[in-house]
Amino acid sequence: MINESTKEIKRIKIKADMLLYKYADGKRDFRNISLIGADLRNVNLRGVDFRGSVLSSSYFDNANLKDADFSDAIIINAFFENADLTRASFRNANLGFSSFAYANLKNAYFMEADLTRADFYKADLSNADFRGAKLKATSFKNVILKNGKIILDGNANVVIKDIF
């Protein structure tokens, strides 16, 4: 919910078990929720819409998050290890200190995202789009680029360690 007079976003707090119950019942729209420290490992949330949500310190390891939308979300210090994030959108999201180790990020969108100190160790980044992303101290060690490429721009402030 957005207060138009101040452009302030009011987020609805929800618990992981309620989110999973509503998802199983067919709901996919979870925009502007607050779900901090959630354990969503090994779940199917394909096509979920988390735009504008706060999901910091949450665990999405081994989750199916294909086609998920995390645009404008705050997801600091989260874990997406070995998750399937094919075609997921993280446009303008804050993902600082998050781990995407071994994740499938084929065709994922990170445009304008803050990926400060994020870790993509052995992640599949084939055709992932990082244009305009903040990549300060972001680790791309041993990433996979099967028949594809990674899309970066010429941002002079980018400091990438261990790239490829």
C-alpha positions in Angstrom: 0.0 0.0 0.0 1.4 3.4 -1.0 0.5 6.7 0.8 0.3 9.0 -2.2 0.8 12.2 -0.1 4.2 11.1 1.1 5.1 8.3 -1.4 5.7 6.1 1.7 5.3 2.4 1.2 3.4 0.6 4.0 4.4 -3.1 3.9 2.2 -5.8 5.2 3.9 -8.3 7.5 3.4 -11.9 6.6 4.8 -15.2 7.9 6.4 -17.8 5.7 3.8 -20.4 6.4 0.9 -18.0 5.4 2.8 -17.1 2.2 3.1 -20.7 1.3 -0.5 -21.4 2.1 -1.7 -18.5 -0.1 0.7 -19.5 -2.9 -0.7 -23.1 -2.8 -4.1 -21.6 -3.1 -3.1 -19.8 -6.3 -2.0 -16.4 -5.1 1.1 -15.0 -6.8 1.0 -11.3 -5.9 3.0 -10.6 -2.7 4.0 -7.1 -3.6 5.1 -4.8 -0.7 5.2 -7.4 2.0 7.6 -7.6 4.9 9.0 -11.1 5.4 12.4 -10.8 7.1 14.4 -13.8 8.1 12.1 -16.3 6.4 13.0 -19.9 5.7 11.8 -20.6 2.2 14.3 -23.3 1.3 13.3 -26.1 -1.1 9.9 -24.5 -2.0 8.2 -23.8 -5.3 7.4 -20.1 -5.7 7.6 -20.1 -9.5 6.2 -16.8 -10.9 5.9 -15.1 -7.5 5.7 -11.3 -7.4 7.7 -9.8 -4.6 8.0 -6.3 -6.1 8.8 -3.7 -3.4 9.0 -6.3 -0.7 11.5 -6.5 2.2 13.0 -10.0 2.3 16.3 -9.4 4.0 18.1 -12.2 5.9 15.8 -14.8 4.2 16.8 -18.3 2.9 15.7 -19.3 -0.6 18.2 -22.1 -1.0 17.2 -24.8 -3.5 13.9 -22.9 -4.3 12.1 -22.8 -7.6 11.9 -19.1 -8.3 11.7 -19.2 -12.1 10.1 -16.0 -13.5 9.9 -14.4 -10.1 9.8 -10.6 -9.8 11.9 -9.1 -7.1 12.0 -5.6 -8.6 12.5 -2.7 -6.1 12.8 -5.2 -3.3 15.1 -5.0 -0.3 16.8 -8.3 0.1 20.0 -7.7 2.0 22.1 -10.6 3.3 19.8 -13.3 1.8 20.7 -16.7 0.5 19.6 -18.0 -3.0 22.2 -20.8 -3.1 21.4 -23.5 -5.7 18.0 -21.8 -6.4 16.5 -21.7 -9.9 16.1 -18.1 -10.7 15.7 -18.4 -14.5 14.3 -15.2 -16.0 13.9 -13.7 -12.5 13.9 -9.9 -12.3 15.9 -8.0 -9.6 15.6 -4.7 -11.3 16.5 -1.9 -8.9 16.6 -4.3 -5.9 19.0 -4.0 -3.0 20.8 -7.4 -2.8 23.9 -6.3 -0.9 25.8 -9.1 0.9 23.5 -11.8 -0.7 24.7 -15.2 -1.9 23.7 -16.7 -5.3 26.3 -19.5 -5.1 25.5 -22.3 -7.6 22.2 -20.6 -8.6 20.7 -20.8 -12.0 20.4 -17.2 -13.1 20.0 -17.7 -16.9 18.4 -14.6 -18.5 18.0 -12.9 -15.1 17.7 -9.2 -14.9 19.8 -7.1 -12.4 19.5 -3.7 -14.1 20.2 -0.9 -11.6 20.4 -3.4 -8.7 22.7 -2.9 -5.8 24.9 -6.0 -5.6 27.5 -4.6 -3.3 29.5 -7.6 -1.9 27.1 -10.1 -3.4 28.5 -13.5 -4.2 27.8 -15.4 -7.5 30.3 -18.3 -7.0 29.7 -21.0 -9.7 26.3 -19.4 -10.6 25.0 -19.8 -14.2 24.9 -16.3 -15.4 24.2 -17.1 -19.1 22.7 -14.0 -20.7 22.2 -12.3 -17.3 21.8 -8.5 -17.6 23.7 -6.3 -15.1 23.5 -3.0 -16.9 23.6 -0.1 -14.4 24.1 -2.4 -11.4 26.3 -1.5 -8.5 28.9 -4.2 -8.4 31.3 -2.9 -5.7 33.3 -5.9 -4.4 30.9 -8.3 -6.1 32.4 -11.8 -6.6 31.9 -13.6 -9.9 34.4 -16.4 -9.2 34.0 -19.5 -11.4 30.7 -18.4 -12.9 29.1 -20.4 -15.7 28.3 -18.8 -19.1 27.0 -21.7 -21.3 26.6 -20.5 -24.9 25.9 -17.0 -23.6 27.4 -13.9 -22.2 27.0 -11.6 -19.3 25.8 -8.1 -20.0 27.6 -5.3 -18.2 28.0 -1.7 -18.9 31.0 0.6 -18.7 30.3 2.0 -15.2 33.6 3.5 -14.0 32.8 2.9 -10.4 32.6 -0.8 -10.7 35.1 -2.8 -8.7 34.7 -6.5 -9.5 36.9 -9.1 -7.8 37.6 -12.6 -9.0 35.7 -12.1 -12.3 35.6 -15.2 -14.4 
